[in-house]
Amino acid sequence: MAAPFLAQMGGVAAATTTGADQVGDLTFTYLDGIGELRLTGFALKQLATEQIEMQAVAPATTITGTDGKTVEGIKLAPEYGTGTVTATGQPSRGSARMLGGAVLQNSKARMEIAGIRGSLPDGRIFAFLKVNDQWLGELPLYIGDPSTVRLAVQPGLPGQAATVKGSGIPVTPTQEGADAFKQAFGVALFTTKDTVFTASGDGHAWPMPSLSITG
């Protein structure tokens, strides 16, 4: 779910390192890294009321809490990520997909979310949804706000990519996501106003050269 935002982070990094020499928009490609999706405290409490637990879908891995048992989130690697930022470092356009996904389940139902992809500027996050044994297709389940991205940028050496870190990206359900959850578990625990995940990322991005046409 953090994928498009991680891609935007890479673009802002490139814009930051080029500074005043940059003219116009900058296009980049996201090389590697890890994105994290952590359930908020509110989401964990809501899920606990129905004994719903989270697990990772490989190759994603779980993030456990201080008790070493409770899964509080997942880590995902990118399949791809590209994007464009303005000369001032503001996110413009981008798209990305993450590998793996997550499962929410209790004794009544199992809801799998995989093939997570997102795009900007709309911020919608799509994923393939499987409830119990039935695939329901690719749906816009969540939405994020790219304006909330916070960055720490370490410029690379000449000829190397920049290292970029970002955190504090709130992720809320779309109406389709809230409805899908209710249909799967028979209870409405979340609305479109609830922040259910906080996304963060750490990775590398490489600016793509702009092509100029001369007469």
ZAMARMI-967630 format. One line per field, with one value per residue: chain; z, y, x negated of N, C-alpha, C in turn. Coordinates in pm, 1 decimal, decimal comma. Layout:
unit = [A ...] .
n_Z = [Z ...] .
n_Y = [Y ...] .
n_X = [X ...] .
ca_Z = [Z ...] .
ca_Y = [Y ...] .
ca_X = [X ...] .
c_Z = [Z ...] .
c_Y = [Y ...] .
c_X = [X ...] .
This chain:
unit = [A A A A A A A A A A A A A A A A A A A A A A A A A A A A A A A A A A A A A A A A A A A A A A A A A A A A A A A A A A A A A A A A A A A A A A A A A A A A A A A A A A A A A A A A A A A A A A A A A A A A A A A A A A A A A A A A A A A A A A A A A A A A A A A A A A A A A A A A A A A A A A A A A A A A A A A A A A A A A A A A A A A A A A A A A A A A A A A A A A A A A A A A A A A A A A A A A A A A A A A A A A A A A A A A A A A A A A A] .
n_Z = [0,0 50,9 -170,4 -401,1 -266,7 -169,3 -408,6 -480,0 -280,2 -362,3 -592,2 -484,0 -343,0 -547,0 -660,5 -452,1 -425,3 -664,6 -654,2 -722,0 -983,8 -1118,7 -1368,0 -1432,7 -1433,2 -1281,4 -1367,7 -1235,6 -1125,1 -901,7 -716,1 -508,9 -182,1 129,0 227,8 491,0 652,2 915,0 1151,9 1304,6 1651,2 1707,4 1503,6 1572,8 1818,7 1736,3 1561,9 1746,7 1889,8 1744,5 1736,2 1520,5 1334,9 1189,9 917,3 711,9 353,2 163,0 -61,1 148,2 490,6 846,4 1103,8 1436,9 1764,4 2085,1 2251,3 2108,5 1972,8 1878,1 1565,7 1414,5 1177,0 835,4 621,8 300,5 -21,2 -321,2 -643,8 -870,5 -939,8 -1040,7 -1111,0 -1106,4 -1010,2 -921,1 -987,2 -740,0 -567,7 -510,1 -499,4 -805,8 -1034,4 -1033,0 -1005,6 -869,0 -758,4 -498,7 -365,5 -252,5 35,2 263,9 516,1 679,1 937,1 1119,0 1317,2 1162,2 904,4 622,5 483,9 215,4 90,9 -183,3 -427,3 -420,0 -535,1 -626,3 -720,4 -812,8 -893,3 -743,8 -521,8 -461,2 -356,3 -487,2 -478,8 -518,4 -411,3 -195,3 -51,9 184,3 -8,6 -251,7 -520,2 -568,6 -744,6 -858,9 -654,8 -546,8 -246,0 -42,5 53,7 36,5 157,6 -16,5 53,0 313,5 336,3 484,9 467,0 482,8 346,1 201,1 1,3 -274,3 -367,0 -650,3 -942,5 -808,1 -651,7 -455,4 -102,3 63,5 316,2 455,1 646,9 846,3 688,3 652,2 605,1 485,3 468,0 154,5 43,8 -88,4 24,8 299,4 276,0 169,1 380,6 574,9 447,1 441,1 713,7 845,3 1007,5 1072,4 1123,1 1053,8 909,2 630,8 734,6 917,1 1018,9 938,2 882,3 910,1 688,2 586,5 456,5 319,1 104,8 -227,0 -502,0 -846,5 -1059,3 -1378,0 -1694,5 -1862,7 -2188,0 -2447,8 -2738,8 -3016,1 -3278,3] .
n_Y = [-119,4 112,7 157,7 351,1 585,3 542,4 540,9 809,1 926,4 862,4 1019,1 1278,3 1277,9 1276,1 1521,8 1688,4 1644,4 1741,3 2004,1 2352,7 2324,4 2177,5 2179,1 2212,5 1919,2 1606,3 1278,4 948,2 625,9 367,0 179,2 -22,4 -152,0 -138,2 -142,9 -58,0 -150,6 -65,6 -156,7 71,9 177,5 203,3 41,7 -211,3 -254,7 -258,7 -483,7 -680,9 -707,0 -882,5 -1100,0 -1102,9 -1165,4 -1071,8 -1184,0 -1233,9 -1244,2 -1427,5 -1290,8 -1106,0 -1012,1 -1054,2 -806,7 -798,8 -725,6 -583,8 -799,4 -1008,4 -1180,0 -1086,0 -983,8 -686,6 -561,2 -552,9 -615,8 -517,3 -569,5 -383,1 -448,5 -291,1 60,0 384,1 737,4 1093,5 1415,7 1763,1 2064,2 2181,4 1972,2 1847,5 1577,9 1441,2 1260,6 901,0 544,5 214,0 -122,6 -365,6 -660,2 -962,1 -961,8 -930,6 -1108,4 -1112,2 -1271,6 -1478,2 -1719,5 -1729,6 -1619,9 -1552,0 -1312,3 -1213,9 -997,8 -904,3 -842,3 -563,6 -237,7 105,6 448,2 783,9 1110,4 1044,0 873,1 633,7 290,3 -19,6 -370,5 -728,5 -914,7 -1175,8 -1370,5 -1606,1 -1885,2 -1764,1 -1561,9 -1218,7 -1027,6 -729,7 -452,5 -110,7 -67,8 89,0 422,2 676,6 971,0 1166,0 1413,4 1401,9 1284,7 1241,5 1312,9 1190,1 1247,0 1107,4 1193,5 1013,7 896,5 1029,0 900,4 711,5 593,2 781,6 754,1 709,6 790,9 760,7 834,1 801,7 803,7 817,0 566,3 499,0 324,1 283,6 331,5 98,7 -74,6 -73,8 -183,3 -435,2 -553,0 -565,4 -740,4 -970,2 -1036,6 -990,6 -772,6 -424,2 -266,5 -52,8 277,4 509,9 720,6 637,6 586,5 315,2 196,9 286,4 395,4 344,1 381,7 277,1 317,7 312,3 535,7 624,4 889,8 943,7 1021,0 1324,2 1374,5 1571,3 1754,2 1863,9 2099,3] .
n_X = [-80,8 -206,7 -355,4 -327,6 -385,4 -639,9 -774,7 -732,5 -883,2 -1140,9 -1158,1 -1140,7 -1374,9 -1564,8 -1507,5 -1579,2 -1854,1 -1953,1 -1891,5 -1904,7 -1973,3 -1791,4 -1538,8 -1203,0 -985,5 -1087,6 -1161,8 -1172,3 -1298,6 -1219,0 -1441,5 -1511,0 -1422,8 -1232,4 -897,2 -673,4 -372,8 -186,4 53,2 272,9 311,2 582,4 696,8 593,6 723,8 991,2 995,2 933,9 1170,0 1319,6 1160,6 982,3 697,3 379,7 176,3 -115,0 -143,2 -356,0 -602,5 -607,5 -670,7 -609,4 -551,1 -605,5 -466,7 -568,2 -531,6 -623,3 -457,6 -203,7 -92,6 -154,7 -183,6 -311,2 -597,0 -698,2 -842,1 -920,6 -777,4 -787,3 -839,5 -768,2 -783,7 -701,6 -814,1 -770,4 -962,9 -985,9 -988,2 -746,7 -511,4 -391,4 -309,5 -276,1 -333,2 -312,7 -383,3 -359,7 -520,7 -373,4 -150,6 126,4 314,2 624,1 788,8 1024,0 1205,1 1428,3 1399,3 1179,0 973,1 792,0 542,7 368,6 101,9 68,8 113,2 55,4 133,9 52,3 177,0 409,3 402,5 527,4 538,7 503,4 587,4 575,7 846,6 931,7 1174,7 1227,3 1237,4 1267,8 1180,5 1226,2 1153,3 970,1 969,4 1032,0 921,6 814,0 699,7 452,9 276,7 69,3 -36,4 -110,7 -357,2 -674,6 -1018,2 -1356,3 -1658,0 -1944,6 -2195,2 -2338,1 -2670,1 -2857,6 -2714,1 -2567,1 -2262,9 -2021,0 -1957,4 -1655,2 -1420,2 -1097,6 -801,1 -500,2 -262,4 73,4 323,9 639,3 959,8 1131,2 1472,0 1541,5 1354,1 1426,9 1683,1 1623,1 1484,2 1688,8 1868,1 1714,1 1659,2 1893,1 1942,6 1919,6 1635,9 1479,8 1471,7 1469,9 1334,9 1153,1 820,0 639,8 396,8 48,7 -187,5 -527,9 -864,4 -1183,7 -1441,8 -1598,4 -1636,5 -1650,4 -1725,1 -1582,7 -1720,5 -1637,6 -1504,0 -1612,0 -1523,3 -1690,1 -1723,4] .
ca_Z = [0,0 54,9 -289,7 -477,2 -184,2 -168,5 -536,5 -472,3 -196,2 -445,4 -679,8 -405,6 -311,1 -662,9 -675,5 -345,6 -446,6 -778,7 -608,8 -812,9 -1122,5 -1182,1 -1436,5 -1466,0 -1362,1 -1283,8 -1367,4 -1167,4 -1104,3 -768,1 -734,6 -409,8 -48,8 205,0 278,2 607,4 682,4 1054,8 1200,4 1410,5 1777,8 1692,4 1421,5 1651,0 1917,5 1664,6 1515,9 1864,0 1934,7 1667,8 1733,2 1386,1 1337,4 1061,1 877,3 586,1 234,8 110,3 15,9 258,7 621,2 953,3 1207,6 1563,0 1870,5 2193,3 2312,9 2022,1 1916,5 1806,5 1438,2 1408,0 1043,4 738,5 541,3 160,8 -117,6 -443,3 -773,9 -955,6 -897,6 -1120,2 -1077,4 -1145,9 -913,2 -976,2 -955,0 -597,4 -488,7 -477,0 -576,6 -921,5 -1086,3 -998,8 -991,5 -813,8 -704,4 -398,0 -370,1 -134,0 84,4 402,4 542,9 802,3 955,7 1248,3 1299,3 1073,9 767,1 585,5 382,0 166,1 7,5 -246,6 -549,7 -383,3 -621,9 -607,8 -818,0 -776,2 -771,2 -674,2 -393,1 -436,3 -344,2 -536,5 -446,1 -548,0 -287,6 -185,7 70,7 198,9 -125,0 -373,2 -563,7 -605,9 -841,3 -811,0 -606,9 -474,9 -107,1 50,7 -4,8 118,3 130,3 -43,1 112,6 449,9 331,5 549,4 407,3 524,1 222,7 202,8 -139,0 -307,1 -429,9 -794,8 -1012,1 -723,4 -617,3 -324,5 -0,6 104,6 420,7 478,0 744,2 888,2 581,8 695,3 504,4 527,4 372,7 64,8 72,1 -135,8 123,1 419,2 242,8 152,7 514,5 638,9 383,2 475,7 855,8 898,7 1103,2 1022,7 1224,8 1006,1 813,4 541,5 810,3 1012,9 976,2 979,3 868,8 887,8 594,0 587,0 360,3 319,4 -18,9 -318,6 -625,5 -947,7 -1154,9 -1518,8 -1771,0 -1948,7 -2327,7 -2515,0 -2884,8 -3074,1 -3422,8] .
ca_Y = [0,0 228,9 159,2 475,5 688,7 515,5 589,7 954,2 960,8 856,9 1134,5 1396,1 1268,6 1319,6 1665,3 1754,8 1636,4 1821,1 2141,4 2459,3 2290,3 2109,1 2262,8 2136,1 1794,6 1503,8 1142,3 860,0 487,3 317,8 65,0 -128,5 -102,3 -206,5 -64,0 -113,6 -114,5 -98,8 -128,8 172,8 128,1 192,5 -75,4 -331,6 -272,5 -297,8 -621,7 -769,3 -730,3 -997,0 -1198,5 -1104,5 -1153,4 -1046,8 -1260,1 -1186,8 -1329,2 -1426,4 -1275,2 -1011,2 -1070,1 -992,2 -721,0 -834,8 -626,4 -601,9 -931,0 -1107,9 -1269,7 -1014,6 -925,0 -549,2 -505,9 -633,3 -553,6 -555,6 -519,1 -338,2 -513,7 -180,9 190,2 497,1 856,2 1226,1 1523,0 1896,3 2125,7 2215,5 1850,2 1802,7 1461,3 1475,3 1137,7 784,3 416,3 110,3 -242,9 -434,8 -806,3 -1021,7 -896,1 -956,5 -1183,6 -1089,9 -1391,1 -1533,2 -1851,6 -1718,4 -1579,0 -1522,7 -1207,0 -1198,3 -880,2 -929,8 -766,6 -426,9 -134,9 237,5 549,7 923,3 1184,5 1015,1 810,9 510,0 169,9 -135,9 -501,8 -843,1 -953,9 -1313,2 -1395,7 -1751,8 -1949,7 -1699,0 -1437,3 -1122,3 -934,0 -619,7 -346,8 1,1 -96,6 189,9 547,3 746,3 1113,7 1191,3 1538,6 1375,9 1219,0 1308,1 1255,2 1211,9 1214,5 1100,6 1187,9 912,9 940,4 1044,5 775,9 620,2 638,4 842,7 676,9 788,3 734,7 835,6 770,2 878,1 816,6 751,6 490,2 479,5 243,3 339,7 271,7 -40,5 -150,5 -90,2 -276,4 -569,7 -603,6 -599,1 -859,4 -1086,1 -1072,5 -972,6 -663,6 -302,8 -216,3 65,8 366,9 577,0 825,7 574,4 551,0 176,1 167,5 391,6 343,5 403,0 315,1 303,4 257,8 386,8 579,1 670,8 981,8 906,4 1140,2 1386,9 1375,0 1699,5 1746,0 1983,2 2108,1] .
ca_X = [0,0 -295,6 -439,4 -336,8 -445,2 -782,5 -823,8 -737,0 -997,0 -1260,1 -1159,2 -1173,9 -1517,4 -1641,2 -1488,9 -1652,5 -1998,3 -1993,5 -1878,5 -1862,7 -2006,1 -1679,3 -1442,9 -1084,2 -959,4 -1191,4 -1110,2 -1266,0 -1258,0 -1247,5 -1530,7 -1492,4 -1389,9 -1128,8 -786,4 -606,4 -235,2 -159,4 187,5 279,4 363,3 727,8 727,6 564,4 830,6 1112,8 980,3 934,1 1307,4 1370,8 1051,3 926,1 552,2 313,8 59,4 -172,7 -144,1 -492,9 -726,0 -598,1 -699,6 -532,2 -609,3 -541,2 -469,8 -664,9 -513,4 -686,0 -356,9 -99,1 -134,5 -107,0 -202,5 -385,4 -700,5 -684,7 -940,0 -854,0 -795,6 -832,5 -791,5 -814,2 -706,7 -747,6 -794,1 -790,8 -1091,0 -985,9 -989,9 -612,0 -466,5 -310,1 -248,8 -354,5 -263,4 -399,7 -319,3 -438,3 -516,9 -311,7 -30,0 166,6 436,4 698,1 871,4 1065,0 1266,8 1543,9 1368,5 1040,6 970,0 655,6 518,7 239,0 78,9 104,7 55,7 113,2 96,8 70,8 207,8 535,3 373,9 602,0 456,8 576,5 532,4 660,0 914,8 980,1 1249,0 1231,8 1175,1 1316,1 1118,0 1329,6 1097,9 888,0 1057,7 968,5 957,5 763,8 653,4 354,1 260,8 -73,2 -81,6 -157,9 -487,5 -787,0 -1137,5 -1494,5 -1728,9 -2090,9 -2239,1 -2437,9 -2793,7 -2840,0 -2684,3 -2491,5 -2127,7 -2000,1 -1886,3 -1540,1 -1335,1 -974,9 -713,9 -382,7 -163,3 197,6 397,6 778,0 1036,6 1231,1 1603,4 1534,2 1278,7 1508,5 1791,7 1565,5 1455,0 1816,1 1922,5 1631,9 1664,1 2027,9 1946,1 1854,0 1543,6 1409,0 1534,9 1375,0 1266,3 1061,6 685,1 619,3 254,0 -49,2 -286,2 -661,6 -951,5 -1327,2 -1489,9 -1684,5 -1571,7 -1746,8 -1661,5 -1594,0 -1760,6 -1537,4 -1546,9 -1590,7 -1526,5 -1752,1 -1704,3] .
c_Z = [0,0 -75,9 -363,5 -397,8 -174,2 -299,8 -535,7 -386,9 -277,5 -536,5 -605,5 -369,5 -427,6 -682,4 -572,0 -375,7 -566,4 -751,3 -719,1 -957,7 -1193,8 -1247,0 -1475,3 -1384,1 -1379,1 -1274,7 -1310,8 -1164,7 -967,1 -780,4 -638,2 -276,0 16,0 247,8 396,0 616,2 824,9 1089,3 1308,2 1539,0 1773,3 1615,2 1497,3 1752,7 1851,8 1618,5 1632,3 1912,9 1864,2 1655,0 1592,7 1395,6 1196,4 1041,9 743,9 476,3 171,7 -29,6 122,4 390,1 729,7 1041,2 1336,7 1666,2 1977,0 2262,7 2229,7 1954,3 1829,1 1679,1 1425,9 1270,0 955,0 670,7 399,1 77,6 -245,7 -561,3 -875,6 -893,7 -984,6 -1082,4 -1124,1 -1032,8 -980,5 -934,0 -807,4 -507,4 -447,3 -560,3 -689,0 -973,2 -1044,5 -993,2 -943,0 -769,2 -607,8 -411,7 -240,2 -91,3 227,8 405,8 676,1 820,9 1101,5 1221,5 1199,7 928,2 750,3 469,2 341,3 71,2 -51,5 -375,3 -531,7 -476,0 -596,6 -713,9 -759,4 -904,2 -694,4 -540,8 -365,5 -440,8 -380,4 -487,4 -492,6 -416,6 -297,1 -50,6 79,0 75,9 -257,0 -400,3 -616,0 -703,2 -776,4 -778,4 -542,8 -326,8 -9,6 -24,1 92,1 74,8 108,2 19,5 253,9 453,1 400,1 506,0 484,0 408,5 245,0 58,5 -160,0 -360,4 -579,6 -863,9 -930,4 -687,4 -479,6 -232,5 58,2 212,8 437,2 573,8 770,1 781,6 624,5 579,5 560,2 426,6 276,2 104,4 26,4 -35,0 249,4 394,6 230,0 288,2 583,8 579,7 422,3 619,7 920,6 1000,2 1045,1 1133,7 1185,1 909,1 727,2 612,5 906,6 950,7 1029,7 970,5 870,2 801,8 610,3 489,3 369,2 193,4 -100,2 -444,7 -718,4 -1044,0 -1296,9 -1599,7 -1855,8 -2090,2 -2389,2 -2664,4 -2939,8 -3225,0 -3499,5] .
c_Y = [126,0 249,7 292,0 586,8 668,4 562,9 741,6 1000,0 962,5 977,4 1261,1 1395,3 1319,7 1470,2 1741,0 1756,7 1719,1 1969,7 2236,5 2427,0 2224,8 2209,3 2175,1 2010,0 1697,1 1366,6 1048,4 717,7 442,1 186,9 -50,2 -66,6 -186,0 -106,3 -133,8 -61,1 -160,6 -63,1 -21,1 108,4 109,5 66,9 -204,5 -358,8 -317,8 -442,9 -719,7 -798,5 -849,6 -1107,6 -1214,9 -1078,0 -1131,7 -1140,7 -1206,2 -1291,3 -1316,8 -1366,0 -1166,1 -1084,5 -991,7 -901,0 -752,8 -724,6 -659,4 -736,3 -1042,5 -1200,9 -1197,6 -951,5 -787,3 -486,7 -601,2 -548,2 -607,4 -494,2 -478,9 -431,6 -410,7 -50,3 298,9 619,6 984,0 1324,0 1656,6 1949,7 2164,1 2091,8 1799,4 1680,3 1503,3 1352,8 1020,1 659,1 312,5 -8,4 -310,4 -585,7 -860,9 -945,1 -934,4 -1037,4 -1138,5 -1208,7 -1413,2 -1666,7 -1849,7 -1693,2 -1553,0 -1425,1 -1182,9 -1080,4 -894,2 -849,5 -619,6 -326,9 -2,0 333,3 687,4 1002,1 1141,3 945,0 682,0 389,0 49,4 -264,1 -608,6 -896,8 -1097,4 -1331,6 -1545,1 -1815,0 -1882,0 -1568,8 -1344,5 -1017,3 -825,2 -500,9 -233,1 -5,6 14,2 317,2 612,8 890,6 1145,0 1319,7 1518,9 1310,5 1304,2 1236,5 1285,7 1160,7 1215,2 1088,0 1079,1 975,3 958,2 909,4 674,6 680,4 703,0 742,7 764,3 715,5 823,6 760,8 857,6 899,4 745,6 683,9 460,3 391,8 330,3 281,6 126,6 -127,7 -176,7 -190,3 -419,5 -632,1 -647,2 -725,9 -984,0 -1131,3 -1050,4 -861,6 -545,0 -244,6 -84,3 146,1 432,1 688,7 769,9 547,7 411,3 133,9 297,1 332,2 416,5 326,1 361,9 238,5 350,5 421,4 640,0 765,0 936,5 1031,1 1192,7 1393,5 1510,6 1682,8 1876,4 1982,4 2109,5] .
c_X = [-85,2 -369,0 -442,2 -401,4 -595,8 -844,1 -833,5 -854,2 -1125,2 -1270,1 -1194,4 -1320,4 -1600,4 -1629,1 -1569,7 -1801,3 -2042,9 -1977,2 -1838,4 -1892,2 -1889,9 -1585,4 -1324,1 -1071,4 -1075,2 -1126,2 -1215,4 -1212,3 -1304,4 -1325,5 -1502,8 -1456,0 -1281,9 -1022,8 -722,0 -463,2 -207,3 -15,6 180,8 331,6 513,8 765,7 702,7 674,6 960,1 1106,8 988,1 1075,3 1370,7 1266,9 993,5 776,1 498,2 196,0 10,2 -155,2 -282,3 -495,7 -722,9 -624,9 -626,9 -617,8 -535,0 -557,6 -571,4 -649,7 -575,2 -588,2 -254,8 -153,9 -70,2 -124,3 -279,0 -491,9 -689,8 -796,1 -867,3 -880,1 -845,1 -782,3 -851,8 -731,5 -772,5 -719,4 -821,9 -926,8 -1102,0 -983,0 -854,4 -574,9 -373,7 -235,8 -336,1 -269,1 -362,8 -316,5 -415,4 -420,8 -458,2 -188,2 -1,5 294,7 493,3 791,5 908,9 1131,8 1382,3 1506,8 1219,6 1041,6 825,3 646,7 378,7 226,7 110,6 34,9 125,4 66,7 124,1 97,9 331,1 515,5 449,2 509,1 542,3 509,6 629,4 715,2 965,0 1047,6 1278,4 1164,5 1210,7 1241,9 1226,2 1279,3 1014,5 978,2 978,6 1007,0 918,7 726,2 555,9 341,6 113,0 -125,2 -135,6 -295,9 -594,1 -915,4 -1265,0 -1580,0 -1879,3 -2138,9 -2343,3 -2565,3 -2770,3 -2819,6 -2607,6 -2356,4 -2124,9 -1929,4 -1776,3 -1461,5 -1212,5 -884,5 -592,5 -278,5 -35,4 269,8 537,1 852,5 1115,4 1366,3 1606,5 1460,2 1357,7 1621,8 1740,2 1535,5 1583,9 1875,5 1844,8 1655,8 1799,9 2041,0 1869,5 1766,9 1479,1 1494,8 1426,9 1298,0 1161,3 925,1 654,3 473,1 174,3 -160,1 -418,7 -749,0 -1094,7 -1383,1 -1577,3 -1606,8 -1675,4 -1675,5 -1686,3 -1627,4 -1646,7 -1593,3 -1513,5 -1604,9 -1584,3 -1735,6 -1835,3] .
